[in-house]
Amino acid sequence: MSDETRPPEPVPAAPPSGAATEHGNASETARVGAMFDRISGVYDVMNALISGFQEPRWRRRAVAETGLGPGMTAIDVATGTGKVAASLGDRVRPDGRVLGVDVAARMVDQARRSYGDRAWLEYVVGDALALPAPDSTFDAATIAFGMRNLPDYRRGFAEMRRVVRPGGVVVCLEIARPNHLIGRLGRFWFERIVPLLGRLAGQGEAYGYLVESVRNYPRPERVAELMREAGLEDVRWIPMTVGMVTIHVGQRPVEADRRG
């Protein structure tokens, strides 16, 4: 094929900006998913570095807040490379079930490679705002470091509420903006050093997006309001590591669902 007849090379999609609207992340879901596809190979290593190797402790606490036990069921939204889903699986196995959902196909492929031998785990490509599950399916729904990537935070929580049973638990683990002095030092690390680490990993734009998306994510009080607006009750939050991350927990009402 000559140069004259060869089709032009596709132009890579512009990276997401991390800006926000009044509802959620301003970037299209497809662009965010494509970015996570590009960083799938370095994602776990970068998470360890960015968190100061605290991510396993945060994950354990978030999973514990679900209250899951053997034989129960859960869905992990924005599952990434599958670690949270795998930790949930450790609590429900061998007779329970955990479904991990992510919009980024390469992330899902990585999760399947890592945990595909565990019969109680399943990983699928899907949209957090249109989860591939019927109403009232799971005992718990989790999302870790994924809510700030959604174009509508309230809808994200409402969709998690939809797929849990009455009385089911919704847990959200997310990076926060601390007010504590020590936390502000950690924020300096996050905002100045993380983009540098991203550039060293060849993914400067993606980790610049990470910083911007955290800057534009609502404060814990507003996140709690959004959860209540989405139909959750008994909402509370737990700051960890001097406020660097926050775990929000809410419950799908029982009585209101029975009346409905």
N, C-alpha and C positions, 0 to 999 in steps of 0.2 A: 504494500500500500504506500503510495507516495505521500509526501508531506502535505500536498494539496488536498488529498482525499481523506487523510487520517483524521478521525474526530478529535476535537480538542480535549486536553486533559481536564477532568473535573476540577473545579475550583473549590478548595477546602472551605467548609463553612466557617464563618467568623466565630471566634470563641465567645462564649457567653460573658457578659460584663460583670455580673454579680449585683447589678442594680435591682431595685425592688419597686413594685407598684403598691397601691394601697391594699392589694389582695395577697401578693406574694412575690416570688421571683419574677423579674421582668423578662427573662430569657425563655425562648421556646423550649419545650421539653426535649425535642429532637436534638437541639444544639447542646443542651446539657448532657444528654445521653451520649452523644458523639464525643464530647470531651472526656467523659469517664471511660469510654472505650479506649481512647488514646492513652490514658494513664493507668490502665488496668494492670500492666506489668510492674509498676512501681508503687501501686496504691498501698499495699500493706506495709512496705518498708517506710514509706513516707509517713503513714499514720503513726507508726512507732516513734519516729523522730519528732514529728510535730507535737505529739502528746507527751513528750518526755518519758516515753515508755509507760504511761499511765493508762493507755487505752484498755488493756485487759481488766484492770480494776474497775474502770467505769462500766465496761461491758458486763462484768459479773454483777454489779449492783443493779443495773438496768434489768437484767434477766431475772434477778431475785425478786424485783418488784412485781413481776408478773404473777407470782404465787403458783406457778405451774408445778405439776407433779406427774408421776408416771401415768400414761394412758391419756393425757390431755392433749389439746391441739393449739397451735399458734400459727400466725402469719407474721413474717418479718418483711416489712416494706422498705424499698431501697436497700436491698440486702447486700449489694456490693459483692465482695468476694466470699460472702457467706458465713462469716465468723459468728455473728449474732445468732443467725438461724441454727448454726451448729451447737452453740451454747444452749439455746432453747431445747434443741434435740437431746442434749445430755440430761435434761430434766424430765422429758416425757418418754424417753425410750424405755423398752423396745416396742411398746404397743401404741404409743402416741403418734402424732404426725405434726410436722412443721413444713410450711410452704414458704419459700423465699422468693420474692418478686423484685425484679429490677428492670429498668428501662434499657440498660446498657448490656447488649448481648455478650460482649467479651467479658464483662464482669461475671455474668451468669455462667459462661463457659468455665471461667476460673473456679467458681464455686463448685461446679459439678466435678471438675478434675480433683479438687481437694477433698470433697466429701461425698462423692457419688456412690461410695460403697455402703453408705448408711441408709438402710431401707426406710427409716422413718423421716428422711429428709427429701424434699423435692425442690428444685430451683427452676423457675420459669421467667421468661421475658414478659413484662407487663407494665402497665401504667398505674402509678400510685393513685391517680384520680379515677380509675376505672378498674378496680382490682378484679382479677379473674377468679372470683369466688362468690357463691350464693350468700344471701343474707344469713346472719346468725349462725355462722359456721364454726368459729373458733372460740376458744376460751380466752385468748389474749392476742393482741396485735402490738407489734413493736416497730419503731423506726429509729435508727441511730445515724446521726449526721446526715440525714436526708431531707428533713422537713424544709430546711431553708432553700432547697433546690426546687421546690414545687411552686407552680405559678399561682396557687391558691391554697394558703395554709389551712383556712377553715374547711375547705372542701377535702383536703387531705385528712384532717381529723374526722370529718363526717364519714368519709369512706371507711376509715378504720373502725369507727363506731358501727357502721352498717354490717361489717363482716364478723363482728364478735357477738356472742350470745348475750341476752339480757343478764346483767351482772358481770359480764366480761370486762377485762382490763385493757386499757390502752396506755402504752409507755413510749415516751419520746425522749431520747438522749440527744442533746445538741450542744454545740459550742456556744458559749455566752460571752458577754462583755462585762467583766467583773468591775465592781466599784472598790473593792478592797485594795489597799496600797500594794500588797504583795501580788495580788491578782493583776494589778496594772503593770507590774514589771513583767509578768507572764504575757500580758497583752502586747507589750513592746516586743518580746521574743516572737510572738505570733505574727505581728504585723510587719516586722522588719526582717526577721531571719527566715520565716517560712517562704516568702517569695524568692529569697536567695537560694534556699535549698531546692526549690522548684526549678530554678534556672540551671543549677548544677545537675539536676536529674533530666534536663532537656525538656521540662514541662513548665516553664516560667509562666505562661499565660494561664494555665490551669490553676496554679497555686496563687497567682494574683487574683483570680476569680474567687478562690476560697476565702481570701482575706476580705474582699469586698462583700461577698454574700453574708459573711458573719457580721460585718459592720451594719448591714441593712436589715438584719433579722431582728424581729421584735424582742423587747426585753421580757424577762420571765413573767412579769405580771400580765403583760398583754398576751403572751402565749397561753396563759391560764384562761384568760377571757375568751380567746378563740376556741379553746377546748370546750368551754361551757356553751358558747354559741353553737358549737357543732353537736350539742346534745349530750355531752358527758357531764357527770356529776362527781362530787367528792374529789375535785381537782386539787392537787398539791404539787409542789416542786421541791427538789432536793439539790442544792448547790454542792458541787464537789471541786476539790483542788482550788480552794479560795475563789470559787465562782468562775473558774475557767470553763466549766461545763455545767449543764443543768439537766436533771432528769425530771420530766413532768409525768405525772400519773393521774389517770382519770378512769371512771367506770361507766359503762353503759347502764342506764337506769333499769331496774327490774319492774317496779310497780307501774311506771308510765307505759312500759311496753305491754304489760299484761292488760292494762285498761284499753290500750290501742288495739 
